[in-house]
Structure formats: structure tokens, C-alpha cells
Amino acid sequence: MRRELIHREEGNRSAIAFFAGWAMDGKPFGNLRKSGYDIYLFYDYRTVEPELYTGVFGQYDSVALVAWSFGVAVANRLLTGDEEIRIAVNGTAQGVDNQRGLPKPYNALTLRRLSEATLLSFYKRVFPEDVFPDFFTHLPARPLSELADELRVMGDTVFDSPKECWDKVFIGASDLIIPLANQLKSWEKFHPTVIEKGAHGIDFQKLLDTEIVNKKIVAQSFTRKAETYEAHAAVQRQMASALIDLLTENSISVRDRQLLEVGIGTGFLTRLYCDDCPASITAVDLADSATLTEILRSSGCNFTGEIITADAERFIAGKKECYDIILTASTIQWFNSQRRFLADCASALRPGGILAIATFAPGTFHEISDITGSSLNYRSGDWYAECVSDLMTMIASRCDSVTLEFNSPRQLLEHISLTGVNAVDRSAGDVNNARKLMRMLPAKPTLTYNPIYMIFRKL
């Protein structure tokens, strides 16, 4: 196995470990970028040295993992559980497998016919030229003998089933390398996202931009927009009220309870419960705690708790039975691993404890994603119900839909900017993307929010 540093910037405290597929090297992927992250490419699986992967962790505060094709099987063996997110693309943990991977006859046939001509044909089956243009201008340059040995090793190796910690799985419906049915069978417990007309190779830059949330940028955006958020985030204000109503309907009180609020923001939710006398309140948010505290106090809220500036995903990890209630509104859609957050909440709650969530369901901002082809990875209520820990049970849920109307595309984009909800990434293309949206949106556009509310109780 080889590790190649393909992008580095001074001061980065996070890294992406990208496990590529068969017959790859760093040449096609050298232009990949992600603000705040160094990027390491792993390839050549004739041998697998775990220390090449684990050695990355000592240099960074966090590591995100993306695995593709045969790289999924190798990465599945090396997962530590400490990754901030784990993403699988068009590959299976079983590698070469007739039912749950690349069928053995396919692997054998590729090996038997391997030549420069068949290798180029393989590349063209992997990447349609309009999907990842850099690939065909920077083709991998590894000798055929290496590639043959790699195929033999992968074909002779028996890999394990997927580890439970995978967060996101993407499968191309038009994958010409690993059969769709085999991938679906391998990932049947993971609720994979099937990409319509998706090929085996995808636009990996787009994947990094949309599926790995740079928490530093989110924190900066929401701190900067805190005051305008207060004035313009009417939907988020309504969601806080609706979550409290759902708790009340189910006879759940915060009185005399040890409470954790995840993503306090400007205090929409906090103002609705803090006068009901929780025993203690701990609030966590990425945004600057001093800024949020001042906004909360100026609103007249009788807040006596503690606001901690921290990444809530890291803050709650490892905590054991220390809270009675965990509340979160309009926050967890930003998390890199909602699956792990649910498990950590189950550990952090005492028996009988309550986890109450207000977030967004699929279809949110569809007017934007229909044009750009990207959005946050919103989850359905069924996903949460199935992914929550066995220690938890859903006792109530509700869905809603709110459509805002605007007088112009510019007004819609100003709404998004003033509420900070566009803080997925920051790139040189932002201005061009805004201009594209203004041209393609209707004269009087709409913006849809699909709130979802859920209450879980720890058994």
C-alpha cells in the first residue's frame, strides 16, 4: 500500500484519507482540494500496512475517510472508529465476492486480458469524460505487472463484512464495474444513497465539497451572522417552538433535570425552556460563546447555564450517563456523522433519558439543489428510527413543510446569507455560483424547508 500527500496547506488541522480503487495513483487526483484539510491518497493494495493509515492521525485533530471501489474493502479493515466521518463510494467491504462485491469471474477476466488497450477501456468504463475531466488529462502511470499483482491479491483475499461505523454510502445506478445488486446487498443495513445514472467513478471534488462539513467555516459563518440570524431565521424559530410543543404533548418536562442543548445558537429553543427550572444547563455551539451569551442576555432570557464553544460531535463522544435530557434544534444537519451522534447520545443519557431533535428532512432547499446538484445530506424519519441505538426507542415524531416566497432571486440569496445556512464550504466559485442561481431561479422564487421533529427515550 502506498500513501501520497496530494494536497497540503500550512496550518491545516484536519486531513482526508482517500482510498482509491484498482489501477490508480496520485496523478488524476492531484487537483483535489478541501478548505482546512490536507489530503492523502492511498492506493496499490498488493500489501496493506495499517501503520501507513494510522500514522496520519497523530498529525491532525481529525481525519475524514473517503473510500472508493476496491479501496472500500481495504479501508474497512483499517477503520479505527476515530474518524470524523467515513464515506464509501461504489465499492463493498467484501472486495471480490460473487454476491456482495466484484464477481470473481469479472476479476479473473480482467486479469487474463490485461493490456494497455484493455486498461484504457477499463478507465473509460469507470469515468465518463464529463464526470471527472482531470482523470484523462492525468492518467495513472503504473506498470501492468503491478496492476496484475494487485488484482491477484484482491482476488485471493477474503475480506470482512462492513463495519458498523460507516456513515455514508453512495452507489452509482449505472456502475459498469461492480453490479448494482451486489452493492445493494452488501450495504443493505446502511441505507445507501443510489445516484441516478451514476457511473463507477464520480466527481470527487463535488463529494468533498458537499459531504464533509468544514466545522471551522460553519463556526465563522454563524458567529458572523448571529445578529442577522436572530432577525431572519423565522423557520428555525418556529421549529424550536414546535419541538417544545411536542415535548409538552408527551408530558416531558425539563424541571430539575440535567440538560444538554446541542447547538444553542441565538437561543430560540433556550428561551422556551430555561424558565422551567432545569437542574443545570450545559449548552454547546461552534459559534463564539461570548457572542451568543450577549445575544441571549440582551433578549431578556433568564439563562444561568454554561455555553461552551466546541464541536458538539466531539464534545459528547465518550460521555457516560451524565444527562437527563438532550435537546437540539436546527443543528445536526451540519454533523459529519449523525449515526455516531445518535450512539453517543444514547451513552450520554441516563436510563429513561430523553433525546429531542428538530432538524430537516429530504427535500429541504430543493429549489437550490435542483440547480446545483448538491446539498446537505438530509435524512428521513425512517433513517433516524432505524439508525438509533438499540438502547433508544422513538416515542414521538412529526413532519412539516414550510415554503417561503421571495420577490426576486437576489432576495432569496440574501435570506440564505443572512441566516448563515450556506456555510458548507467557501470557494472561489461562490460568486459565479450565485450568479448562476440568479439566472436560473424564477423571477419570484420559493425556498422550501421540511422540518422533522423526533423524541427518543433511553430504555
VMD Tcl script that draws the C-alpha trace (Angstrom):
set ca {
  {0.00 0.00 0.00}
  {1.22 3.47 -0.80}
  {0.37 6.80 0.82}
  {0.81 10.01 -1.13}
  {0.24 13.55 0.16}
  {-1.57 15.18 -2.76}
  {-2.54 18.50 -1.11}
  {-1.25 20.38 1.91}
  {-1.70 23.88 3.31}
  {0.13 25.46 6.23}
  {-1.95 25.45 9.39}
  {-4.43 22.72 8.44}
  {-5.51 20.71 11.48}
  {-7.66 18.17 9.63}
  {-6.93 15.61 6.93}
  {-8.79 13.50 4.40}
  {-7.65 9.93 3.80}
  {-8.82 8.97 0.30}
  {-8.60 5.25 -0.55}
  {-8.64 4.97 -4.35}
  {-9.52 1.96 -6.49}
  {-7.51 -0.52 -8.52}
  {-5.00 0.77 -11.09}
  {-4.86 4.23 -9.55}
  {-2.13 6.56 -8.33}
  {-1.95 10.22 -7.35}
  {-1.79 11.75 -10.83}
  {-5.55 12.08 -11.56}
  {-6.36 13.34 -8.05}
  {-3.68 15.98 -7.57}
  {-6.13 18.88 -8.00}
  {-8.50 17.79 -5.23}
  {-8.94 20.47 -2.58}
  {-10.88 20.94 0.65}
  {-10.52 24.09 2.71}
  {-8.96 23.29 6.08}
  {-7.89 19.76 5.10}
  {-4.69 18.15 3.87}
  {-5.43 15.26 1.52}
  {-3.67 11.87 1.48}
  {-4.22 9.32 -1.27}
  {-3.89 5.58 -0.59}
  {-3.51 3.09 -3.43}
  {-1.66 -0.06 -4.57}
  {-3.12 -2.79 -2.36}
  {-0.60 -5.56 -3.11}
  {0.21 -5.25 0.59}
  {-1.64 -3.45 3.36}
  {0.32 -1.74 6.14}
  {-2.07 -0.38 8.79}
  {0.55 1.99 10.18}
  {0.52 3.98 6.92}
  {-3.09 4.87 7.72}
  {-2.98 5.21 11.49}
  {0.20 7.28 11.20}
  {-1.90 10.13 9.76}
  {-3.90 10.55 12.95}
  {-1.02 11.74 15.12}
  {-0.51 14.81 12.94}
  {-4.08 16.15 12.96}
  {-7.03 16.97 15.20}
  {-9.38 14.98 12.95}
  {-9.30 12.68 9.94}
  {-12.11 12.11 7.44}
  {-12.11 8.94 5.35}
  {-13.35 8.55 1.78}
  {-13.04 5.13 0.15}
  {-13.85 4.20 -3.41}
  {-14.07 0.94 -5.34}
  {-11.55 -1.67 -4.08}
  {-10.38 0.98 -1.61}
  {-13.58 0.36 0.37}
  {-12.57 -3.21 1.24}
  {-9.10 -2.11 2.36}
  {-10.39 0.88 4.32}
  {-12.98 -1.32 6.04}
  {-10.11 -3.35 7.52}
  {-8.28 -0.26 8.73}
  {-11.10 1.81 10.26}
  {-10.22 2.89 13.79}
  {-13.56 4.34 14.86}
  {-11.84 7.69 15.49}
  {-12.59 9.16 12.05}
  {-14.83 12.23 11.96}
  {-16.72 10.69 9.02}
  {-16.47 7.55 6.87}
  {-17.79 7.61 3.29}
  {-17.92 4.65 0.87}
  {-18.38 5.16 -2.88}
  {-19.10 2.40 -5.41}
  {-17.33 -0.37 -3.55}
  {-18.04 -3.01 -0.96}
  {-16.30 -4.24 2.16}
  {-16.16 -7.75 0.68}
  {-14.00 -6.72 -2.30}
  {-14.07 -9.61 -4.78}
  {-17.19 -11.59 -3.98}
  {-19.82 -13.13 -6.24}
  {-22.75 -11.90 -4.17}
  {-21.52 -8.76 -2.39}
  {-18.71 -7.33 -4.47}
  {-16.94 -7.63 -7.81}
  {-17.81 -11.14 -9.06}
  {-14.78 -13.42 -9.19}
  {-15.19 -14.17 -12.92}
  {-15.03 -10.42 -13.65}
  {-11.80 -10.10 -11.70}
  {-10.28 -13.16 -13.38}
  {-11.28 -11.95 -16.85}
  {-9.73 -8.51 -16.28}
  {-6.51 -10.15 -15.12}
  {-6.37 -12.55 -18.04}
  {-6.92 -9.85 -20.69}
  {-4.87 -7.10 -19.04}
  {-3.01 -4.94 -21.58}
  {-2.51 -1.27 -22.28}
  {-5.56 -1.31 -24.56}
  {-7.87 -3.10 -22.09}
  {-6.64 -0.85 -19.26}
  {-7.66 2.26 -21.21}
  {-11.00 0.62 -21.96}
  {-11.42 -0.03 -18.22}
  {-10.70 3.62 -17.40}
  {-13.36 4.72 -19.90}
  {-15.90 2.41 -18.26}
  {-15.03 3.89 -14.89}
  {-15.11 7.58 -15.80}
  {-17.37 9.14 -18.40}
  {-15.27 12.02 -19.71}
  {-17.68 14.71 -18.48}
  {-17.66 13.43 -14.86}
  {-14.02 13.83 -13.82}
  {-12.12 15.55 -16.67}
  {-8.80 15.59 -14.79}
  {-8.63 11.83 -15.00}
  {-7.98 11.62 -18.74}
  {-5.53 14.52 -18.75}
  {-3.56 12.95 -15.87}
  {-3.81 9.19 -16.37}
  {-2.24 6.92 -13.74}
  {1.24 5.67 -14.66}
  {1.82 2.31 -13.00}
  {3.34 -0.74 -14.76}
  {0.98 -3.51 -15.86}
  {2.89 -6.04 -13.78}
  {1.96 -4.12 -10.60}
  {-1.66 -3.92 -11.60}
  {-1.78 -7.64 -12.32}
  {-0.30 -8.45 -8.91}
  {-2.81 -6.11 -7.26}
  {-5.71 -7.89 -8.98}
  {-4.39 -11.28 -7.87}
  {-4.06 -10.18 -4.25}
  {-7.53 -8.66 -4.18}
  {-8.99 -11.78 -5.78}
  {-7.29 -14.11 -3.30}
  {-8.13 -12.09 -0.17}
  {-11.21 -12.82 1.91}
  {-12.50 -9.54 3.31}
  {-14.91 -9.00 6.20}
  {-18.45 -7.62 6.16}
  {-18.87 -3.84 6.57}
  {-18.04 -2.47 10.00}
  {-20.96 -0.70 11.61}
  {-19.31 2.71 11.72}
  {-19.70 3.67 8.03}
  {-21.62 6.96 7.88}
  {-22.50 7.45 4.21}
  {-22.64 5.03 1.29}
  {-23.08 6.10 -2.32}
  {-23.82 3.71 -5.18}
  {-24.00 4.61 -8.87}
  {-27.10 3.19 -10.51}
  {-25.17 2.88 -13.80}
  {-21.94 1.45 -12.36}
  {-20.33 -0.69 -15.09}
  {-17.72 -2.24 -12.79}
  {-19.39 -3.61 -9.63}
  {-23.01 -4.75 -10.17}
  {-25.62 -2.57 -8.51}
  {-27.39 -5.58 -6.99}
  {-24.18 -6.76 -5.30}
  {-23.52 -3.34 -3.81}
  {-27.07 -3.04 -2.52}
  {-26.80 -6.48 -0.92}
  {-23.52 -5.62 0.78}
  {-24.88 -2.35 2.18}
  {-28.48 -3.37 2.84}
  {-28.30 -2.29 6.52}
  {-26.70 1.09 5.78}
  {-29.43 2.88 3.79}
  {-27.17 3.69 0.82}
  {-27.82 6.64 -1.45}
  {-28.25 5.50 -5.06}
  {-27.01 8.08 -7.56}
  {-29.25 8.12 -10.61}
  {-27.23 7.48 -13.78}
  {-24.14 7.45 -11.58}
  {-21.05 5.77 -13.04}
  {-18.37 3.87 -11.11}
  {-16.20 6.98 -10.98}
  {-17.74 10.22 -9.72}
  {-16.87 13.89 -9.33}
  {-14.77 13.53 -6.20}
  {-14.28 17.28 -5.81}
  {-18.03 17.71 -5.54}
  {-18.15 14.88 -3.00}
  {-15.53 16.57 -0.79}
  {-17.32 19.92 -1.10}
  {-20.75 18.63 -0.10}
  {-20.29 15.59 2.14}
  {-17.53 16.69 4.52}
  {-18.57 19.71 6.57}
  {-15.75 22.08 7.45}
  {-16.73 22.98 11.02}
  {-14.35 25.96 11.10}
  {-16.22 27.62 8.23}
  {-19.59 26.83 9.82}
  {-18.43 28.39 13.10}
  {-17.12 31.52 11.37}
  {-20.29 31.91 9.31}
  {-22.71 31.56 12.21}
  {-20.67 33.79 14.52}
  {-20.60 36.45 11.81}
  {-24.32 36.09 11.07}
  {-25.54 35.67 14.66}
  {-27.36 39.02 14.85}
  {-28.93 38.81 11.39}
  {-29.84 35.16 12.08}
  {-31.87 36.34 15.06}
  {-33.89 38.67 12.83}
  {-34.34 36.49 9.73}
  {-34.44 32.82 10.81}
  {-38.22 32.64 11.24}
  {-38.42 28.97 10.26}
  {-35.79 27.97 12.82}
  {-37.66 29.98 15.48}
  {-40.87 28.09 14.64}
  {-39.01 24.79 14.82}
  {-37.83 25.50 18.36}
  {-41.40 26.21 19.42}
  {-42.71 23.09 17.69}
  {-40.12 20.90 19.44}
  {-41.14 22.25 22.85}
  {-44.81 21.64 21.95}
  {-44.02 18.02 21.09}
  {-42.27 17.55 24.42}
  {-45.27 19.05 26.25}
  {-47.72 16.83 24.35}
  {-45.75 13.82 25.56}
  {-45.67 15.05 29.18}
  {-41.89 15.60 29.17}
  {-40.65 18.33 31.50}
  {-37.16 19.78 31.94}
  {-37.78 20.72 35.58}
  {-35.00 19.52 37.90}
  {-33.26 17.71 35.02}
  {-29.63 17.80 33.94}
  {-29.93 19.22 30.41}
  {-27.60 19.47 27.42}
  {-28.54 21.69 24.49}
  {-26.63 20.96 21.31}
  {-26.34 23.99 19.02}
  {-27.74 26.75 21.24}
  {-27.28 29.39 18.54}
  {-29.01 32.65 19.48}
  {-31.26 30.85 21.95}
  {-34.57 30.28 20.14}
  {-35.01 26.97 21.97}
  {-33.31 28.04 25.20}
  {-35.76 30.90 25.87}
  {-38.66 28.45 25.74}
  {-37.43 26.07 28.44}
  {-34.98 27.87 30.74}
  {-37.70 29.39 32.97}
  {-38.98 25.85 33.71}
  {-36.07 25.38 36.10}
  {-33.77 22.64 34.81}
  {-31.33 21.49 37.49}
  {-28.49 22.57 35.20}
  {-28.00 23.63 31.59}
  {-24.92 22.93 29.50}
  {-25.04 24.39 26.00}
  {-22.60 23.65 23.18}
  {-22.14 25.55 19.93}
  {-19.45 26.03 17.30}
  {-20.03 29.78 17.28}
  {-18.26 32.09 19.74}
  {-19.80 31.61 23.20}
  {-19.28 35.26 24.24}
  {-21.22 36.46 21.19}
  {-24.06 34.01 21.82}
  {-24.17 34.78 25.55}
  {-24.53 38.51 24.87}
  {-27.36 37.93 22.37}
  {-29.12 35.64 24.83}
  {-28.85 38.12 27.70}
  {-29.98 41.06 25.57}
  {-33.11 39.08 24.66}
  {-34.14 39.06 28.32}
  {-33.64 35.33 28.76}
  {-33.01 34.24 32.34}
  {-30.17 31.92 31.33}
  {-28.00 30.62 34.17}
  {-26.22 27.80 32.39}
  {-22.85 27.46 30.68}
  {-22.20 27.97 26.96}
  {-19.19 26.08 25.66}
  {-17.59 26.79 22.29}
  {-16.92 23.31 20.91}
  {-17.69 20.83 18.16}
  {-20.71 19.05 19.67}
  {-19.84 15.79 17.91}
  {-16.52 15.69 19.77}
  {-17.91 17.16 22.98}
  {-20.46 14.41 23.56}
  {-18.24 11.49 22.48}
  {-17.24 9.32 25.43}
  {-19.68 10.80 27.93}
  {-21.49 8.23 30.10}
  {-24.93 8.67 31.70}
  {-24.49 12.33 32.72}
  {-27.62 13.96 31.24}
  {-31.37 13.52 31.66}
  {-32.36 15.43 28.53}
  {-30.52 16.33 25.32}
  {-32.20 18.94 23.11}
  {-31.11 20.08 19.67}
  {-32.82 22.24 17.05}
  {-31.68 23.15 13.52}
  {-28.19 21.80 14.17}
  {-27.45 18.16 13.44}
  {-27.84 18.56 9.67}
  {-24.33 20.04 9.91}
  {-22.86 16.97 11.59}
  {-20.47 14.74 9.69}
  {-21.69 11.59 11.46}
  {-25.27 11.76 12.64}
  {-25.18 7.98 13.14}
  {-22.35 8.28 15.66}
  {-24.02 11.28 17.34}
  {-27.13 9.19 17.99}
  {-24.99 6.45 19.54}
  {-23.07 8.97 21.68}
  {-26.34 10.49 22.92}
  {-27.53 7.01 23.95}
  {-24.37 6.64 26.02}
  {-24.55 10.14 27.49}
  {-28.17 9.83 28.66}
  {-29.19 8.22 31.93}
  {-31.76 5.39 31.77}
  {-35.13 6.92 30.91}
  {-33.40 10.00 29.46}
  {-34.80 11.95 26.52}
  {-33.24 12.96 23.20}
  {-35.36 15.54 21.34}
  {-34.35 16.59 17.82}
  {-35.60 19.18 15.37}
  {-33.81 19.10 12.03}
  {-34.54 18.98 8.30}
  {-35.81 16.15 6.10}
  {-35.09 15.42 2.41}
  {-36.48 17.99 0.01}
  {-35.25 20.94 2.07}
  {-33.86 23.65 -0.24}
  {-34.77 21.51 -3.25}
  {-35.12 24.68 -5.33}
  {-31.36 25.22 -4.89}
  {-30.20 21.61 -5.05}
  {-32.22 21.01 -8.25}
  {-29.99 23.61 -9.90}
  {-26.64 22.98 -8.21}
  {-26.97 19.21 -7.80}
  {-25.67 19.41 -4.23}
  {-27.00 19.98 -0.72}
  {-26.53 18.82 2.84}
  {-27.34 15.14 3.27}
  {-30.78 15.45 4.86}
  {-32.15 12.26 6.45}
  {-35.69 10.89 6.72}
  {-37.51 9.97 9.91}
  {-37.23 6.31 8.95}
  {-33.46 6.66 8.75}
  {-33.28 8.06 12.28}
  {-35.63 5.40 13.63}
  {-33.55 2.60 12.12}
  {-30.13 4.06 12.92}
  {-30.74 4.99 16.54}
  {-29.08 2.79 19.14}
  {-30.87 -0.32 20.39}
  {-30.78 1.42 23.77}
  {-33.21 4.05 22.45}
  {-36.79 3.97 21.19}
  {-38.68 6.66 19.25}
  {-41.75 7.76 21.22}
  {-42.96 10.64 19.01}
  {-42.28 12.22 15.63}
  {-43.77 14.82 13.34}
  {-43.01 16.24 9.90}
  {-43.85 19.63 8.44}
  {-43.19 21.73 5.36}
  {-42.74 25.49 5.08}
  {-42.35 27.32 1.77}
  {-41.05 30.87 1.80}
  {-41.81 33.20 -1.12}
  {-39.44 35.90 -2.36}
  {-39.85 38.84 -4.71}
  {-36.59 38.13 -6.55}
  {-33.68 35.64 -6.74}
  {-31.48 38.26 -5.05}
  {-33.86 38.41 -2.07}
  {-33.75 34.61 -1.72}
  {-29.94 34.59 -1.76}
  {-29.86 37.40 0.81}
  {-32.10 35.30 3.08}
  {-29.68 32.38 2.82}
  {-26.72 34.66 3.52}
  {-28.33 36.44 6.48}
  {-29.17 33.16 8.21}
  {-25.75 31.58 7.58}
  {-27.30 28.38 6.22}
  {-24.99 28.33 3.19}
  {-21.86 27.65 5.26}
  {-20.97 24.29 3.71}
  {-17.76 25.50 2.12}
  {-16.12 28.62 0.81}
  {-14.53 28.63 -2.61}
  {-13.56 30.93 -5.43}
  {-16.63 29.72 -7.29}
  {-19.14 31.19 -4.80}
  {-19.72 34.40 -6.76}
  {-20.10 32.50 -10.02}
  {-22.48 30.05 -8.36}
  {-24.59 32.92 -7.03}
  {-24.77 34.48 -10.48}
  {-25.76 31.12 -11.97}
  {-28.53 30.73 -9.40}
  {-29.84 34.23 -10.06}
  {-30.05 33.44 -13.78}
  {-31.75 30.07 -13.31}
  {-34.20 30.80 -10.49}
  {-37.67 32.08 -11.45}
  {-38.48 35.77 -11.09}
  {-40.37 35.12 -7.83}
  {-38.65 32.07 -6.37}
  {-39.57 29.95 -3.37}
  {-37.47 28.17 -0.77}
  {-38.74 25.03 0.95}
  {-37.89 23.87 4.46}
  {-39.05 20.40 5.56}
  {-38.71 20.31 9.37}
  {-38.81 16.98 11.17}
  {-39.23 16.52 14.92}
  {-38.37 13.37 16.89}
  {-38.29 12.33 20.53}
  {-36.35 9.26 21.69}
  {-36.30 7.70 25.16}
  {-33.40 5.66 26.53}
  {-34.56 2.27 27.77}
}
mol new
graphics top color blue
foreach p $ca { graphics top sphere $p radius 0.5 }
foreach p [lrange $ca 0 end-1] q [lrange $ca 1 end] { graphics top cylinder $p $q radius 0.2 }
display resetview
